[in-house]
Amino acid sequence: MQLNLFEDNKPGVLLNIANEFIRSRDFVQAISVYEQLRDEYPGDRQSTALLEMVTHWQDALSTMNLADPGNFSSIWGRFGSITHGPLRSSVLRIVIDTLWALPDSERIYRPPQCHFGHVLMEAGQNLEAAECFYKALSGPGIPRGKFLAWRGDALTLAHKETDALHSYLDAFLDDPASVDVQFIKNSTIRDLYSSLCQESTDEREGEGEVAWLPVWGWFEGVFTFPLVRGGTGQDSMDSVTFEAEMREGKRSVPRLWFDMLTSAERLRATARDGREMAAIRRLMKKASSCMFDRYLTIMGGRR
């Protein structure tokens, strides 16, 4: 007796047909196939579960408004629960295409972690994600440190290590308090943070470890800065200005210490004004004796 291969494997054939409809984003036709499977094979739990999942996403996508941060957050929060490969891929592409079509989509943000850049990273579009995070910085209410660190993550995944380190450095200098350092994707930065925490002292406890990462990163050879003056206001700061800022207390000690370190090293590299360099170094010691001791150790090793 000749076997009817289609009848013997009809559920599998229909599931493949439904998958093709999902890949082409025709969820209505896919639902129709799943309904056929449900009616003809009522004991097939897989097709029943897929019918419920695809129906849910057909409804969600047909009414979504990604310009609304709340709706965007709801859609993106549920995305992680999609276990069906073709559906996950299609939903991701629909969300990306919809966001690209919106004006200023890079400014749509719902804390703690719902932004177009994350959607692009999920799709492996890491350079586009880095650009998206950067453009978001021009919008209001954006935590700069958080977004610059996310940009560093995207650049890390894009294998742009040097650019990533620059972005992390900017994050730690500009807004360290908003950086989710424990979730950073760059292994060099994670190791740097771990080594700093192991050297933790009561003197640094009040400022937060993340704020000291620019200094510690220079100690460890992770971060660099140009050793010639660029003509900005910060570059022209001298010991008198630094001392006044220390008295006023308007800037954090780690940020001020990094600027003093930068100035002292530029003076040392250019062999100019040894008295000014000594004055700045005295202020560095006054601001943080433990960091200054480490600095002297580094200087001794580099000589």
Backbone as a ProteinNet text record, in pm:
[ID]
protein_1_A
[PRIMARY]
MQLNLFEDNKPGVLLNIANEFIRSRDFVQAISVYEQLRDEYPGDRQSTALLEMVTHWQDALSTMNLADPGNFSSIWGRFGSITHGPLRSSVLRIVIDTLWALPDSERIYRPPQCHFGHVLMEAGQNLEAAECFYKALSGPGIPRGKFLAWRGDALTLAHKETDALHSYLDAFLDDPASVDVQFIKNSTIRDLYSSLCQESTDEREGEGEVAWLPVWGWFEGVFTFPLVRGGTGQDSMDSVTFEAEMREGKRSVPRLWFDMLTSAERLRATARDGREMAAIRRLMKKASSCMFDRYLTIMGGRR
[TERTIARY]
85.8	0	89.6	59	139.5	102	204.1	179.9	153.9	64.8	40.4	129	243.8	341.8	287.1	202.8	147.8	57.5	-30.2	-120.6	-44.5	59.1	136.1	208.3	245.8	322	247.9	116	38.4	60.2	63.3	86.8	219.4	324.2	454.1	453.1	386	376.7	302.5	191.9	113.6	190.8	266.6	348.8	453.1	512.7	610.1	543.8	422.4	349.5	320.8	279.1	252.6	379.7	492.6	619.8	652.9	626.4	653.2	564.4	439.4	350.5	402.8	452.8	505.7	629.8	716.2	837.8	802.8	693.9	649.4	559.7	545.7	468.3	319	271.2	128	71.6	50.5	6	-136.4	-218.4	-357.4	-361.1	-281.4	-277.9	-218	-116	-56.7	-159.5	-239	-343.2	-444.6	-478.3	-571.9	-519.1	-390	-328.8	-330.9	-299.2	-300.5	-442.3	-541.4	-679.8	-716.9	-667.2	-690	-626.9	-504.5	-437.2	-513.5	-564.2	-640.4	-765.6	-833.7	-958.1	-933.9	-828	-803	-723.6	-644.7	-561.9	-578.8	-691.6	-721.2	-624.4	-554.4	-459.4	-320	-299.6	-166.9	-144.7	-72.9	-50.5	38.5	132.5	224.6	149.8	62.3	-9.9	-106	-163.9	-253.7	-177.8	-58.6	23.2	67.2	103.8	145.5	29.7	-89.7	-207.7	-229.6	-218	-237.4	-128.9	-4.3	106.3	96.8	72.4	65.7	-56.8	-168.3	-289	-262.1	-193.7	-159.5	-76.4	25.4	112.3	46.1	-43.6	-120.2	-201.9	-265.3	-343.4	-253.6	-141.7	-53.2	7.1	49.3	114.1	14.7	-106.6	-207.4	-250.9	-229.6	-271.9	-154.4	-32.6	81	105.1	157.3	194.2	329.6	435.6	569.3	615.8	543.8	576.8	543.4	456.9	421.7	520.3	605.1	705.3	645.2	525.3	461.7	426.6	371	336.4	462.1	564	692	748.2	745.7	797.1	719.1	587.3	503.9	536.3	547.5	579.4	717.6	815.7	952.5	968.8	894.4	901.3	849.1	749.8	692.8	772.5	856	930.8	1018.2	1077.5	1168	1102	969.9	900.1	873.4	904.2	879.1	983	936.9	1026.8	1028.6	936.4	926.3	1014.9	1117.3	1217.2	1162.2	1081.2	1027.7	944.9	864	782.5	871.2	970.2	1061.9	1130.7	1178.9	1247.5	1153.9	1032.4	938.2	893.8	865.2	824.7	937.6	1060.2	1175.1	1185.5	1171.3	1181.5	1065.8	946.6	832.1	855.3	904.5	931.2	1038.7	1145.1	1252.8	1202	1130.5	1079.3	984.6	903.7	809.5	884.1	985.9	1063	1141	1199.7	1270.9	1179.6	1052.1	958.3	912.1	938.8	894.7	995.3	949	1042.3	1108.1	1239.4	1314.4	1295.6	1296.9	1274.1	1382.5	1501.6	1609.1	1581.9	1482.4	1451	1340.6	1284.4	1180.5	1248.5	1226.8	1298	1206.9	1205.9	1132.3	1227.7	1259.4	1349.7	1290.7	1376.5	1521.8	1597.1	1539.5	1617.2	1524.9	1462.9	1376.6	1405.6	1485.2	1526.7	1549.8	1536.7	1554.3	1690.7	1791.3	1924.4	1929.4	1852.8	1850.3	1782.7	1681.8	1615.2	1714.5	1789.6	1889	1998.6	2039.7	2140.7	2087.6	1961.1	1900.7	1906.5	1897.1	1902.5	2044.9	2143.6	2282.3	2328.2	2247.2	2282.7	2353.5	2472.7	2539.1	2591.1	2641.9	2687.5	2569.8	2457.3	2337.1	2288.8	2301.4	2261.7	2350.1	2480.6	2572.5	2536.2	2505.7	2465.9	2334.4	2243.2	2112.9	2127.9	2209.7	2234.2	2297.5	2388.7	2456.5	2358.9	2273.5	2176.4	2077.7	2049	1953.8	2002.3	2133.5	2190.5	2146.1	2098.4	2052.4	1912.1	1845.7	1709	1705.3	1591.5	1578.7	1561.5	1607.4	1583.7	1659.3	1765.8	1843.8	1961.3	1974.9	2091.4	2217.3	2304.9	2418.6	2509.3	2539.2	2628.5	2573	2445.8	2381.8	2388.5	2356.4	2350.5	2490.3	2585.6	2722.6	2779.4	2743.4	2787.8	2719.4	2590.8	2521.4	2585.6	2623.6	2693.5	2825.1	2894.9	3016.2	2988.6	2876.7	2838.5	2817.4	2742.8	2715	2844.8	2934.3	3062.8	3148.9	3139	3210.2	3162.1	3030.4	2974.5	3006.6	3031	3069.6	3220.4	3290.9	3436.8	3511.6	3458.4	3523.7	3575.6	3678.5	3723.2	3771.4	3851.5	3904.1	3791.6	3699.5	3585.4	3499.2	3484.5	3405.7	3467.5	3599.1	3666	3651.4	3657.2	3635.1	3494.5	3397.1	3259.3	3239.5	3298.6	3290.9	3357.7	3472.6	3541.5	3453.8	3390.1	3299.3	3185	3134.8	3024.8	3067.7	3186	3234	3270.2	3311.7	3345.8	3220.9	3127.4	3011.8	2904.3	2874.4	2758	2773.7	2872.3	2899.5	2785.3	2706.8	2601.7	2494.1	2475.3	2367.8	2414.9	2543.7	2596.9	2566.7	2507.5	2484.4	2609.7	2712.2	2843	2842.6	2753.6	2751.7	2699.9	2636.7	2582.6	2665.4	2775.3	2857.9	2909.3	2908.7	2942	3090.9	3167.2	3308.1	3390.2	3462.8	3536.6	3649.7	3710.7	3817.8	3765.1	3648.3	3588.3	3541.7	3485.4	3443.1	3562.7	3673.3	3793.8	3850.3	3843.9	3892.9	3812.3	3681.6	3594	3619.7	3637.7	3664.8	3795.6	3898.1	4027.2	4019.1	3939.4	3921.5	3849.7	3745.2	3669.6	3755.9	3848.9	3938.4	4033.1	4056.3	4143.7	4063.9	3937.4	3847.6	3897.7	3880.7	3919.2	3806.6	3807.2	3706.2	3712	3830	3848	3764.7	3746.4	3672.9	3526.4	3488.7	3356.5	3245.6	3259.8	3153.4	3131	3231.7	3221.1	3163.4	3172.2	3127.8	3242.5	3256.4	3369.7	3368.3	3249.3	3241.2	3303.8	3286.1	3339	3491.7	3555	3701.3	3757.4	3671.4	3720	3807.8	3781	3873	4016.1	4030.7	4164	4225.3	4149	4199.4	4231.5	4149.4	4173.9	4303.6	4338.5	4468	4582.1	4564.1	4666.3	4693.2	4584.5	4595.2	4623.3	4640.4	4670.8	4552	4429.4	4307.9	4267.5	4271.5	4233.6	4358.3	4355.1	4463.1	4402.4	4487.6	4443.2	4557.1	4524	4629.7	4719.9	4848.7	4945.1	4988.5	4906.6	4927.8	4798.3	4811.2	4692.9	4610.9	4479.1	4389.7	4323.9	4350.4	4297.7	4162.1	4104	3975.5	3994.1	3882.4	3890.2	3949.4	3912.3	3964.5	4114.7	4163.2	4305.6	4387	4328.2	4403.1	4396.2	4331.5	4319.2	4455.7	4479	4606.3	4582.3	4689.5	4679.1	4590.8	4594.7	4510.6	4363.2	4329.3	4190.5	4148.1	4235.5	4202.8	4181.3	4266.2	4253.8	4121.9	4084	3956.6	3839.8	3847.9	3740.9	3732.4	3845.4	3844.1	3773.1	3796.3	3731.1	3581.2	3542.3	3400.3	3322.3	3387.6	3322.9	3210.1	3212.1	3103.8	3119	3241.5	3265.1	3308.1	3277.5	3314	3465.6	3513.8	3657.4	3714.9	3649.8	3707.3	3720.3	3619.6	3624.9	3736.3	3746.3	3850.6	3988.1	3997.6	4125.7	4173.3	4080.1	4117.2	4169.3	4105.8	4151.8	4289.6	4311.2	4443.3	4548.7	4513.3	4604.1	4639.1	4538.9	4561.6	4657.9	4633	4719.1	4861	4873.9	5006.6	5085.5	5019.7	5088.7	5125	5043	5077.2	5198.4	5202.1	5319	5444	5429.4	5544.6	5593.6	5499.8	5537	5606.1	5568.5	5627.1	5744.1	5775.3	5889.4	5880.1	5757.9	5739.3	5689.1	5737.7	5687.9	5680	5794.3	5801	5734.6	5738	5674.2	5522.5	5466.9	5322	5282.1	5361.1	5331.9	5336.8	5436.2	5447.8	5328.3	5282.4	5167.4	5041.6	5023.2	4906.7	4916.2	5035.7	5053.6	5023.7	5059	5026.2	4874.4	4803.9	4657.9	4600.6	4661.2	4617.7	4631.4	4743.2	4764.4	4663.6	4636.3	4540.8	4400.5	4364.5	4229.5	4210.2	4314.2	4303.4	4444.6	4480.7	4616.2	4636	4531.9	4549.2	4568.4	4493.8	4512.5	4648.9	4690.9	4821.5	4934.7	4921.3	5023	5028.6	4913	4909	4972.4	4943.9	5000.5	5153.6	5209.7	5355.4	5414.1	5342.2	5387.2	5388.5	5282.5	5274.2	5387.3	5412.3	5518.8	5654.4	5675.1	5802.3	5818	5710.5	5715.3	5734.3	5676.9	5685.8	5819.4	5887.9	6021.5	6118.3
-119.3	0	124.7	218.2	340.2	437.2	487.8	581.2	721.3	791.7	932.6	1015.2	1058.3	1127.6	1258.3	1325.9	1452.6	1429.2	1326.1	1298.9	1253.1	1172.6	1123.1	1236.5	1340.1	1449.6	1582.6	1575.5	1696.9	1803.1	1766.6	1872	1944.8	1869.3	1932.1	2022.3	1978.2	2059.6	2189.1	2178.7	2298.3	2394	2338.7	2424.3	2500	2432.9	2500	2609.8	2582.9	2684.7	2805.7	2779.5	2889	2969.5	2900.2	2969.3	3063.6	3019	3104.1	3227.8	3210.4	3326.7	3424.2	3370	3456.2	3529.9	3460.1	3524.6	3637.9	3622.6	3728.4	3830.3	3816.4	3907.3	3902.1	3794.7	3776.2	3692.2	3757	3685.3	3633.2	3703	3659.2	3521.6	3502.5	3373	3266	3302	3205.7	3159.6	3253.8	3219.1	3123.5	3146.9	3058.9	2915.6	2901	2767.2	2702.9	2779.5	2724.6	2683.4	2758.7	2722.2	2591.1	2573.1	2445.9	2330.5	2351.3	2248.4	2218.8	2321.7	2303.2	2220.9	2249.5	2179.1	2034.4	2012.6	1878	1791.6	1856.2	1781.4	1843.7	1826.3	1893.4	1856.8	1748.9	1710.1	1766.3	1844.6	1899.7	2026.9	2013.5	2127.5	2233.7	2193.3	2289.7	2391	2340.1	2431.6	2519.6	2466.9	2547.8	2661.3	2629.1	2732.4	2838	2795.1	2891.3	2978.7	2918	2996.8	3108.4	3076.2	3177.9	3284.8	3242.9	3338	3433.5	3379.3	3463	3553.1	3502.3	3586.2	3702.9	3674.2	3780.8	3889.2	3848.7	3947.6	4016.1	3948.9	4014.8	4129.1	4103.4	4208.4	4320.5	4283.3	4383.7	4474.3	4417.2	4496.6	4582.6	4536.4	4612.8	4738.6	4742.1	4858.8	4933.2	4893.2	4954.2	5096.9	5176.4	5314.6	5338.8	5309.8	5314.9	5456.6	5556.7	5694.4	5721.9	5639.3	5648.6	5562.3	5623.2	5544.9	5430.3	5451.3	5345.2	5225.5	5251.4	5141.9	5073.6	5152.9	5098	5004.9	5049.6	4969.4	4839.6	4847.4	4727.7	4626.7	4675	4586.4	4524.8	4608.1	4559	4466.6	4494	4409.3	4269.3	4257.7	4126.7	4054.3	4127.4	4066.7	3951.5	3966.3	3864.5	3730.2	3728.4	3602.2	3522.2	3576.3	3504.8	3394.4	3272	3157.4	3099.7	3145.1	3092.9	3177.1	3115.6	3188.1	3277	3223.6	3308.6	3425.3	3401.4	3509.5	3614.3	3571.1	3665.1	3753.5	3693.4	3769.4	3868.9	3827.4	3916.4	4031.5	4001.7	4108.4	4210.1	4161.6	4251	4343	4288.7	4370.9	4470.5	4429.6	4521.2	4637.9	4608.5	4713.9	4809.1	4753.4	4838	4925.5	4867.3	4944.9	5054.8	5024	5123	5238.2	5204.7	5308.8	5394.9	5334.1	5412.1	5514.8	5481.2	5570.2	5686.5	5680.8	5786.6	5901.5	6024.7	6137.3	6135.6	6160.6	6166.4	6039.9	5925	5799.6	5773.6	5831.3	5809.8	5879.3	5967.1	6037	5969	5862	5788.1	5697	5723.6	5650.3	5628.4	5505.4	5471.7	5401.7	5465.6	5401.8	5269.1	5175.8	5194.3	5158.1	5074.1	5027.3	4994.7	5096.4	5077.3	5189.8	5159.4	5259.1	5190.9	5267.6	5214.8	5147.5	5202.8	5145.1	5000.3	4966.6	4828.3	4736.2	4788.1	4708.3	4678.7	4780.5	4761.3	4664.9	4671.8	4577.6	4434.6	4417.4	4283.6	4227.1	4315.7	4272.8	4262.5	4291.2	4284.7	4406.6	4512.7	4636.2	4729.5	4691.4	4757	4896.6	4918.5	5052.5	5148.9	5102.7	5186.1	5215.2	5115.3	5134.8	5240	5233.8	5331.8	5473	5489.6	5620.3	5666.4	5572.3	5603.6	5651.3	5584	5626.6	5766	5791.3	5921	6033.6	6008.1	6110.6	6141.4	6043.4	6064.4	6169.2	6190.5	6283	6426.9	6456.8	6593.2	6618.4	6514.5	6528.8	6561.9	6609.4	6643.6	6519.5	6531.2	6425.6	6297.4	6301.7	6181.8	6172	6062.2	6044.9	6017.4	6114.9	6108.4	5989.2	5965.7	5855.7	5721.9	5699.4	5574.8	5554.4	5659.6	5646.2	5636.8	5708.6	5696.7	5557.9	5500.4	5363.2	5264.1	5284.1	5197.3	5209.8	5332.2	5349.6	5270.5	5273.7	5194.1	5045.5	4999.2	4858.4	4823.8	4909.8	4884.2	4882.2	4975.2	4978.7	4856.7	4811	4688.8	4570.9	4556.3	4445.9	4459.6	4583.5	4607.5	4593.8	4552.5	4533.1	4664	4774.3	4905	4939.9	4868.9	4875.8	5015.3	5079.5	5212.1	5313.3	5313.9	5405.8	5374.6	5247.1	5208.1	5262.5	5251	5300.2	5451.1	5522.7	5668.5	5699.8	5622.1	5647	5615.8	5507.6	5476.2	5585.3	5633.6	5739.4	5863.5	5902.1	6017	5993.3	5869.9	5837.2	5855.1	5805.2	5812.7	5954.9	6036.1	6175.6	6262.8	6243.1	6332.3	6303.7	6175.9	6142	6001.6	5980.2	5844.1	5782.5	5865.7	5812.9	5736.2	5767.6	5702.1	5577.8	5545.5	5431.4	5300.5	5205.4	5071.6	4987.7	5014	4956.3	4804.1	4748.1	4603.2	4530.4	4605.4	4543.8	4576.4	4646.1	4683.8	4558.5	4563.3	4446.1	4434.1	4537.8	4537.7	4472.8	4366.8	4292.9	4376.7	4463.8	4549.1	4641.3	4699.8	4789	4710.8	4594.3	4512.4	4475.6	4437.6	4403	4526.3	4640.6	4765.2	4798.8	4787.6	4816.8	4719.4	4593.4	4491.8	4521.2	4560.2	4588.9	4711.7	4810.8	4930.1	4895.4	4813.6	4775.7	4698	4618.9	4543.5	4634.9	4754.9	4851.9	4956.4	4928.7	5026.3	5071.6	5201.9	5258.8	5347.8	5375.8	5464	5602.6	5643.6	5777.5	5795.8	5688.1	5698.6	5659.2	5605.1	5546.7	5645.8	5770.1	5867.7	5911.6	5901.5	5949.7	5844.6	5719.2	5614.7	5567.9	5437	5382.3	5421.9	5427.5	5452.9	5587.6	5686.5	5820.1	5821	5722.7	5716.6	5634.3	5574.9	5490.3	5564.1	5691.1	5759.3	5765.4	5797.3	5802.3	5663	5569	5432.6	5374	5408.5	5360.1	5414.5	5538.8	5593	5519.6	5493.8	5418.5	5283.3	5217.5	5082.4	5079.9	5196.8	5202.8	5177.4	5185.4	5165.9	5295.7	5405.4	5535.9	5621.7	5700.9	5794.9	5932.8	6035	6167.9	6235.2	6329.8	6396.3	6477.5	6471.7	6540.5	6675.5	6733.2	6870.6	6946.3	7072.7	7152.8	7174	7165.6	7183.5	7318.6	7405.2	7540.3	7558.1	7452.6	7468.7	7528.8	7570.1	7628.6	7533.5	7404.9	7306.4	7291.2	7297.2	7279.2	7392	7510.3	7625.3	7639.5	7546.7	7555.6	7537.9	7616.9	7609.7	7576.4	7572.8	7533.1	7627.9	7757.4	7854	7822.9	7793.9	7761.2	7631.4	7532.2	7403.8	7420.5	7499.7	7519.5	7589.1	7685.3	7754.6	7658.2	7570.9	7472.8	7374.4	7338.9	7249.6	7315.7	7444.4	7515.8	7525	7554	7573.3	7442.1	7333.1	7202.4	7183.7	7258.2	7247.1	7124.7	7078	6958.2	6843.3	6723.9	6607.8	6594.2	6535	6514.4	6427.1	6314.1	6232.4	6308	6389.7	6465.2	6569.1	6639.9	6741.1	6675.8	6560.8	6491	6447.8	6402.4	6362.7	6483.2	6598.2	6718.6	6762	6750.2	6784.4	6686	6559.1	6457.9	6490.1	6526.7	6561.8	6679.2	6783.5	6902.8	6870.7	6796.1	6763.1	6680	6586.6	6501.8	6577.7	6673.1	6754.5	6841.8	6895.6	6975.7	6889.4	6768.6	6679.4	6637.7	6609.4	6561.8	6669.9	6794.8	6903.8	6970.7	6919.9	6971.4	7122.6	7169	7313	7339.6	7446.2	7498.9	7391.8	7351	7249.3	7292.5	7422.1	7469.1	7455.1	7483.6	7468.6	7321.2	7233.7	7090.9	7045.3	7093.6	7056.6	7107.7	7228.3	7285.5	7202.1	7159.3	7077.4	6941.4	6886.3	6757.4	6767.4	6880.1	6897	6898	6959.4	6960.7	6821.1	6745	6607.8	6525.7	6544.7	6472.2	6515.2	6644.4	6695.9	6641.2	6631	6586.2	6437.8	6357.8	6213	6156.1	6133.9	6085.5	5942.9	5860.1	5721.9	5716.7	5800.8	5804.8	5865.5	5962.8	6023.6	5923.7	5843.6	5740.4	5642.2	5605.9	5516	5583.4	5710.5	5787.9	5788.1	5811.6	5811.3	5673.9	5568.9	5432.9	5410.7	5458.2	5445.5	5521.9	5644	5725.1	5656.5	5596.1	5526.4	5407.9	5336.8	5221.7	5261.4	5373.8	5416.2	5480	5527.3	5580	5466.1
0	0	0	-88.1	-99.4	12	80.5	190.1	136.3	199.7	167	260.1	206.2	289.7	346.3	268.3	315.6	436.7	426.4	536.7	660.7	638.4	751.6	824.3	753	813.8	800.4	794.9	771.3	879.3	1009.4	1110.1	1089.3	1057.4	1034.3	912.7	807	685.8	715.3	787.7	819.1	910.8	1004.8	1091.2	1010.1	911.7	824.9	742.9	696.6	621.2	709.8	833.9	927.5	954.4	967.2	989.1	873.9	752.8	635.9	637.6	677.6	688.3	794.9	905	1011.3	963.1	891.5	840	743.3	670.4	577.4	647.9	780.1	866.1	836.6	780.6	756	870.1	983.8	1102.2	1086.8	1010.1	990.5	924.7	820.2	753	844.2	920.9	1013.9	1116.6	1168.1	1265	1203	1076.3	1006.7	999.6	974	968.9	1107.2	1209.9	1345.3	1385.2	1342.8	1371.5	1303.2	1181.3	1111.3	1189.3	1236.5	1315.2	1444.6	1508.8	1632.7	1608.3	1495.6	1466.6	1425	1347.4	1295.5	1393.2	1477.9	1573.1	1712.2	1774.7	1902.9	2015.4	2001.4	2105.6	2086	1981.4	1950.3	2033.8	2142.7	2232.6	2170.1	2085.1	2024.9	1939.4	1851	1762.1	1840.7	1949.2	2032.3	2099.9	2151.7	2216.1	2115.5	1994.7	1891.9	1847.8	1839.8	1804.7	1906.2	2034.3	2138	2130.6	2108.8	2105.6	1987.5	1869.2	1749.1	1753.6	1805.2	1818.4	1912.3	2022	2116.8	2049.1	1973.1	1910.6	1792.5	1724.8	1618.9	1678	1791.4	1858.1	1910.2	1972.8	2031.6	1925.7	1814.8	1710.1	1634.2	1623.7	1548.1	1622	1753.7	1832.3	1895.5	1866.1	1935.7	1888.2	1980.8	1951.7	2017	1943.6	2001.7	2031.9	1981.2	2017.9	2164.1	2221.3	2362.5	2442	2525.8	2599.1	2680.1	2734.8	2811.6	2726.1	2607.1	2517.3	2464.5	2433.4	2388.3	2495.1	2621.2	2730.1	2745.4	2728.9	2740.6	2631.2	2508.6	2395.7	2415	2448.4	2459.7	2580.5	2686.5	2804.1	2778.1	2689.6	2656.6	2549.7	2476.9	2366.9	2415.8	2533.4	2584.1	2607.7	2617	2643.2	2516.5	2399.5	2274	2257.4	2252.5	2239.3	2098	2013.6	1876.7	1785.2	1726.1	1648.6	1539.2	1445.9	1338.4	1391.2	1494.5	1550.6	1615.9	1690.3	1756.2	1653.2	1544.9	1440.5	1373.2	1343.6	1274.5	1363.7	1490.7	1582	1596.2	1607.6	1620.2	1499.2	1379.6	1258.7	1250.1	1290.4	1286.9	1382.3	1502.3	1600.5	1548.2	1490.1	1436.7	1323.4	1228.7	1114.8	1161.7	1262.1	1314.7	1381.9	1459.8	1527.5	1428.9	1325.4	1224.6	1159.8	1146.5	1077.3	1164.7	1294.6	1385.5	1388.6	1399.5	1412.7	1550.9	1554.4	1680.5	1764.8	1699.4	1772.9	1876.1	1856.9	1953.4	2086.9	2091.4	2215.6	2295.4	2243.4	2314.9	2415.8	2542.8	2647.9	2767	2814.4	2936.3	3032.7	3146.2	3242.2	3291.3	3331.7	3341.3	3213.1	3125.8	3011.2	2894	2839.9	2723.4	2624.8	2525.2	2427.6	2293.8	2187.5	2052.4	2037.4	2103.4	2092.5	2137.8	2240.9	2287.9	2186.7	2119.1	2015.3	1902.8	1862.7	1756.6	1800.1	1924.7	1973.6	1970.9	2004.3	1999.1	1858.2	1758.4	1618.6	1566	1649.7	1606.5	1529.3	1526.7	1456.4	1555.6	1594.4	1707	1674.1	1554	1517.9	1509.9	1455.9	1452.4	1594.4	1681.9	1821.2	1888.8	1865	1923.9	1879.8	1752.1	1700.4	1761.5	1780.8	1839.4	1983.6	2061.7	2199.8	2202.5	2109.4	2105.6	2069.8	1971.4	1931.1	2043.8	2125.9	2234.6	2333.9	2341	2438.8	2416.5	2297	2268.8	2321.9	2368.7	2419	2567.2	2617.2	2759.1	2845.9	2969.7	3067	3043.7	2965.3	2935	3032.9	3106.7	3195.7	3113.8	3106	3014.4	3041.5	3168.4	3199	3152.9	3179.3	3140.3	2989.1	2913	2767	2705.4	2761.1	2710.1	2738	2852.9	2882.6	2789.4	2762.5	2665.9	2528	2492.8	2365.1	2366.3	2479.5	2491.9	2476	2531.5	2515.2	2368.1	2297.1	2155.8	2074.7	2103.7	2033	2067.7	2190.9	2229.7	2147	2133.8	2056	1907.7	1863.5	1723.9	1704	1810.2	1806.5	1779	1830.1	1822.6	1962.1	2006.3	2144.4	2183.3	2099.4	2133.6	2148.6	2053.4	2061.3	2183.4	2213.7	2330.5	2458.8	2473.2	2593.6	2607.1	2495.9	2500.2	2551.2	2506.7	2548	2695.9	2742.7	2886.1	2969.4	2923.3	2996.9	3008.3	2898.2	2902	2999.8	3003.3	3094.8	3239.6	3273.7	3411.5	3452.1	3355.7	3385.1	3395	3304.3	3295	3398.4	3421.2	3503.1	3561	3646.8	3694.1	3773.8	3840.4	3927.7	3850.9	3722.8	3646.9	3572.2	3579.8	3504.8	3577.4	3506.4	3561.9	3538.8	3617.7	3589.5	3600.4	3682.1	3699.2	3575.2	3483.4	3362	3237	3253.4	3138.4	3066.8	2933.9	2852.7	2821.4	2850.1	2814.6	2926.4	2895.4	2998	3058.1	2978.3	3030.7	3139.1	3116.5	3215.3	3337.8	3316.6	3431.1	3518.8	3454.6	3530.9	3602.3	3536.1	3596.1	3721.2	3710.2	3823.9	3938.5	3904.4	4006.5	4079.3	4004.2	4067.8	4156.7	4117.1	4199.7	4329	4318.9	4438.6	4537.4	4486.1	4573.8	4650.6	4594.3	4660.5	4736.8	4760.7	4821	4957.9	4983.9	5113.7	5164.3	5292.6	5350.1	5288.3	5243.9	5187.6	5061	4983.1	4857.2	4870.8	4985.4	5000.7	4973	5019.5	5002.6	4859.1	4774.2	4637.8	4543.1	4579.2	4488.5	4400.9	4388.7	4314.9	4167.6	4106.3	3962.3	3927.4	4013.7	3987	3980.7	4046.7	4046.2	3930.1	3849.2	3740.5	3639	3603.3	3511.3	3564.4	3693.3	3753.5	3758.7	3809.7	3822.2	3684.7	3586.3	3450.7	3393.1	3429.5	3384.7	3455.9	3584.6	3658.4	3592.3	3547.2	3492.8	3342.5	3281.5	3138.9	3047.7	3101.8	3021.1	2952.5	3026.9	2973.4	2952.4	2848.7	2820.6	2797	2802	2763.8	2688.4	2599.9	2523.2	2615.3	2590.3	2676.5	2619.5	2533.8	2486.6	2508	2536.5	2564.6	2438.1	2456.8	2342.7	2337.9	2436.5	2431.7	2496.2	2558.7	2623.7	2761.2	2821.2	2953.5	3054.6	3044.2	3137.4	3122	2998.5	2975.3	3038.3	3053	3101.7	3253.4	3322	3467.5	3533.5	3637	3707.9	3854.3	3931.6	4071.9	4151.8	4118.6	4190.6	4167.6	4043.1	4009.8	4077.1	4072.6	4135.9	4287.1	4350.3	4494.1	4528.6	4444.5	4466.6	4451.6	4353.8	4332.9	4448.4	4503.9	4620.6	4737.8	4758.4	4869.2	4845.9	4722.1	4691.1	4695.7	4659.5	4664.6	4566.2	4456.3	4358.3	4268.5	4253	4170.9	4259.9	4218.7	4299.2	4304.6	4411.7	4427.7	4315.9	4278.6	4170.2	4038.6	4005.3	3878.1	3883	3995.3	4009.8	4010.8	4075.2	4083.7	3945.3	3861.9	3725.8	3647.8	3664	3593.3	3643.4	3774.1	3826.3	3776.7	3772	3717.5	3572.6	3496	3355	3342.3	3420.1	3412.7	3458	3567.7	3618.9	3519	3453.3	3356.8	3229.8	3191.8	3075	3104.6	3224.4	3262.8	3269.7	3323.2	3331.3	3192.6	3102.9	2969.3	2887.4	2910.9	2834	2905.1	3027.3	3105.3	3124.6	3150.9	3171.3	3312.7	3373.4	3500.3	3608.6	3655.8	3759.9	3889.3	3919.1	4041.9	4035.6	3918.4	3901.5	3911.9	3851.1	3860.2	4006	4080.3	4221.6	4301.7	4268.1	4338.5	4314.6	4189.8	4158.5	4227.2	4230.7	4297.7	4447.5	4508.9	4651	4672	4579.1	4587.7	4565.8	4476.3	4453.2	4581.5	4652	4777	4882.8	4888	4985.7	4959.5	4832.6	4796.8	4821.1	4796.2	4817	4833.9	4958	4983.9	4932	4938.6	4893.4	4741.9	4667.9	4523.3	4488	4566.9	4539.2	4563.1	4668.2	4693.3	4576.6	4526.8	4411.6	4290.4	4273	4161.4	4166.8	4285.8	4298.8	4267.1	4307.5	4275.8	4124.9	4058.9	3913	3846.5	3894.3	3837	3853.4	3970.1	3992	3898.1	3874.2	3785.1	3640.5	3599.6	3460.8	3427.4	3530.9	3503.3	3466.4
[MASK]
+++++++++++++++++++++++++++++++++++++++++++++++++++++++++++++++++++++++++++++++++++++++++++++++++++++++++++++++++++++++++++++++++++++++++++++++++++++++++++++++++++++++++++++++++++++++++++++++++++++++++++++++++++++++++++++++++++++++++++++++++++++++++++++++++++++++++++++++++++++++++++++++++++++++++++++++

